[in-house]
Amino acid sequence: MSAIADLTFTAFGEKVKVADMVGNLIGLAGLAFGWRRSVLTWPAQLLAGAVLISVFLGGQVPGLIGKQVIVVVTAIWGWTQWNRGRRDTGEIEVRFAGWRQRAVLVLATAAGTAAVAALFNAFPKLSWNPLLDAYIFTGTLAAMYAQARGWVEFWFAWIAVDVISVPYSYAHGYVFSALTFTVYFVLVVAGLASWWTKARTVRTVPRAKGVAA
């Protein structure tokens, strides 16, 4: 696995890791499936996370490794949630989170970031930048939890994570991870618009049973 993770090629003067490229391309496919509200988003995200873990191991980037561990674990849970919701209604229902749910998500993310940062500070060898690593780790968990619940706000959560993790990836030599941000941004905007429209439409009809909580 290490030999595969170390394969590289040069493009536009930058060294690109093959596994980094493959993992991110699978991740892009997973995001596109999420935009279309397809259950395939979860196995794609799980596979992308597994590939990227192999890329980041040994790179002294625990935030990025932790992010992908969260992706893998949460993808399994999200997969079961969406399958159950699809059995109940025949499709994946999406909705806006309530103000209380939004507040809890933001506060939990802040508290989680502080707690993980404290852990990294207590063990300095785990991270060169405890706050950024903790933010990436916890923010990813919040975003994927919101996606599994079918909340439109998950798209905003992903933007908040990528604003930090993309330049962080570039600074550590994971060039393809950083270069995919432009494509991610386009997919996020398209997905946000699609989910937003769908959620507004659902508000105008009697409420049906949605994605299981």
C-alpha positions in Angstrom: 0.0 0.0 0.0 2.9 2.4 0.8 4.4 1.9 -2.6 1.1 2.7 -4.3 0.6 5.8 -2.1 4.1 7.0 -3.0 3.5 6.9 -6.8 3.8 10.4 -8.3 3.9 12.3 -11.6 4.6 15.9 -12.5 1.9 18.2 -14.0 2.4 21.9 -14.6 5.5 21.9 -12.5 3.8 20.3 -9.5 4.3 16.8 -8.1 1.0 15.0 -7.9 0.5 11.8 -5.9 -1.5 9.2 -7.9 -3.4 8.0 -4.9 -4.2 11.6 -3.9 -5.7 12.1 -7.4 -7.7 8.8 -7.4 -9.1 9.4 -3.9 -10.2 12.9 -4.8 -11.8 11.9 -8.1 -13.8 9.2 -6.3 -14.7 11.9 -3.7 -15.9 14.2 -6.5 -18.1 11.4 -7.8 -19.5 10.9 -4.3 -20.3 14.6 -4.1 -22.0 14.5 -7.5 -24.1 11.5 -6.3 -25.0 13.5 -3.2 -26.2 16.4 -5.4 -28.5 13.9 -7.2 -29.6 12.5 -3.8 -28.4 9.0 -4.8 -27.5 6.5 -2.1 -24.3 5.8 -4.1 -22.9 8.9 -2.5 -22.1 6.9 0.6 -20.1 4.0 -0.8 -18.2 6.5 -3.0 -17.3 8.6 0.0 -16.3 5.5 2.0 -14.0 4.4 -0.8 -12.5 7.9 -1.3 -11.9 8.2 2.4 -10.1 4.8 2.6 -7.8 5.7 -0.4 -7.0 9.1 1.1 -6.1 7.7 4.5 -3.4 5.7 2.7 -2.2 8.9 1.1 -2.0 11.0 4.3 -0.4 8.3 6.6 3.1 9.4 7.5 2.5 12.9 6.4 2.1 14.4 9.9 -1.4 15.7 9.0 -3.6 14.1 11.7 -6.4 16.5 10.8 -6.6 15.3 7.3 -6.3 11.6 8.4 -9.0 12.2 11.0 -11.2 13.8 8.4 -11.0 10.7 6.2 -11.6 8.4 9.2 -14.7 10.4 10.0 -15.7 10.1 6.3 -15.4 6.3 6.3 -17.2 5.8 9.6 -20.0 8.3 8.9 -20.4 7.0 5.4 -21.4 3.6 6.8 -24.0 5.2 9.1 -25.3 7.6 6.4 -25.6 4.7 4.0 -28.0 2.9 6.4 -29.9 6.1 7.1 -30.6 6.9 3.4 -31.5 3.3 2.6 -34.0 3.3 5.4 -35.4 6.6 4.3 -35.7 5.4 0.7 -37.6 2.3 1.8 -40.0 4.5 3.7 -40.8 7.1 1.0 -39.3 5.7 -2.3 -36.8 8.6 -2.5 -34.3 10.5 -0.4 -36.2 13.4 1.3 -34.2 16.6 2.0 -35.3 19.5 4.3 -34.0 22.6 6.0 -32.8 22.1 9.6 -34.7 24.0 12.3 -33.0 26.9 14.1 -32.5 24.8 17.2 -30.9 22.1 15.1 -28.6 24.6 13.4 -27.6 26.1 16.8 -26.9 22.6 18.2 -24.8 21.7 15.2 -22.7 24.9 15.4 -22.2 24.7 19.1 -21.4 21.0 19.0 -18.8 21.7 16.2 -17.2 24.5 18.3 -17.1 22.4 21.4 -15.8 19.4 19.5 -13.1 21.6 17.9 -12.0 22.9 21.3 -11.9 19.4 22.8 -9.9 17.8 19.9 -7.5 20.8 19.8 -6.9 20.4 23.6 -6.1 16.7 22.9 -3.6 17.7 20.2 -2.1 20.3 22.4 -1.6 17.8 25.2 0.3 15.5 22.7 2.2 17.9 20.5 3.6 15.2 18.3 0.1 14.5 16.9 -0.2 17.9 15.2 1.8 20.9 14.1 -1.3 23.0 14.1 -3.8 21.6 16.7 -6.6 24.1 16.0 -6.7 23.6 12.2 -6.5 19.9 12.5 -9.3 19.9 15.2 -11.5 22.1 13.0 -11.1 19.9 10.0 -11.7 16.8 12.0 -14.8 18.1 13.8 -16.2 20.1 10.9 -16.2 17.0 8.7 -18.2 15.1 11.2 -20.7 17.9 11.4 -21.1 18.1 7.7 -21.6 14.4 7.1 -24.0 14.1 10.0 -26.1 16.9 8.4 -25.9 15.1 5.1 -27.1 11.8 6.6 -30.0 13.7 8.2 -30.9 15.2 4.8 -30.4 18.8 5.9 -29.7 21.4 3.2 -27.3 23.1 5.5 -24.7 20.3 5.0 -23.6 22.0 1.9 -22.6 25.1 3.9 -20.8 22.9 6.4 -18.7 21.4 3.6 -17.8 24.8 2.3 -16.7 25.8 5.8 -14.4 22.8 6.1 -13.0 23.1 2.6 -12.1 26.7 3.1 -9.5 25.5 5.6 -8.6 22.0 4.4 -7.8 22.9 0.8 -5.0 25.4 1.5 -3.9 23.1 4.3 -3.6 20.2 1.8 -1.6 22.3 -0.7 0.8 23.5 2.0 1.6 19.8 2.8 2.2 18.8 -0.8 -1.2 17.2 -1.6 -1.6 19.3 -4.7 -4.4 17.4 -6.3 -6.5 17.7 -3.1 -6.1 21.4 -3.4 -6.7 21.7 -7.1 -10.0 19.8 -6.9 -11.4 22.7 -4.8 -12.6 24.5 -7.9 -14.6 21.5 -9.1 -15.8 20.8 -5.6 -17.0 24.4 -5.4 -19.0 24.1 -8.6 -20.6 20.8 -7.4 -21.4 22.3 -4.0 -23.1 25.3 -5.5 -25.1 23.0 -7.9 -25.9 20.6 -5.1 -27.0 23.4 -2.7 -29.3 24.9 -5.4 -30.8 21.5 -6.1 -31.4 20.6 -2.4 -32.6 24.1 -1.6 -35.2 23.9 -4.4 -36.3 20.4 -3.4 -36.6 21.4 0.3 -38.7 24.5 -0.6 -41.0 22.3 -2.7 -41.5 19.8 0.1 -42.6 22.7 2.4 -45.6 23.4 0.1 -47.0 19.8 0.4 -48.1 17.7 3.4 -45.0 16.6 5.3 -44.0 13.0 4.5 -41.7 10.7 6.4 -38.2 11.6 5.4 -34.7 10.4 6.0 -34.6 8.6 9.3 -33.0 10.4 12.2 
